[in-house]
Amino acid sequence: MDVNVELLIGKEVHDADGTKVGRIEEFRVTQTDKSCTLDAYLIGASALIQRLSAWTLVRPISRGLRSRNIYSVYEVPWQDMDLTHPDRPTLRIAKAELRRAR
């Protein structure tokens, strides 16, 4: 199945139990000379902050938000995302099993 990843930006994601996790805001990829491989999806409002800002400016803000448990970016490995219906991406795991991105 082919999916245009740029169309996934902003899509709301729910976990396997139907709980809202957040929106897809960014991707982690590995690029080689001949290909680009999707490694993970970054989900959550704080991922948007990372994408729109320079990291040197965001680092102090993100530390402050993390200390208050407001900063929420989940890094979801590609194999844990179900894109059977690309308009409604769903995780194959529960939100509690997600790893927060650094």
Secondary structure as UniProt FT lines:
FT   HELIX           5..7
FT   TURN            8..10
FT   STRAND          12..14
FT   TURN            16..17
FT   STRAND          20..31
FT   STRAND          36..43
FT   HELIX           45..52
FT   HELIX           55..67
FT   TURN            68..69
FT   STRAND          74..77
FT   HELIX           78..80
FT   STRAND          81..82
FT   TURN            86..87
FT   STRAND          90..91
FT   HELIX           95..97
FT   STRAND          99..100
//
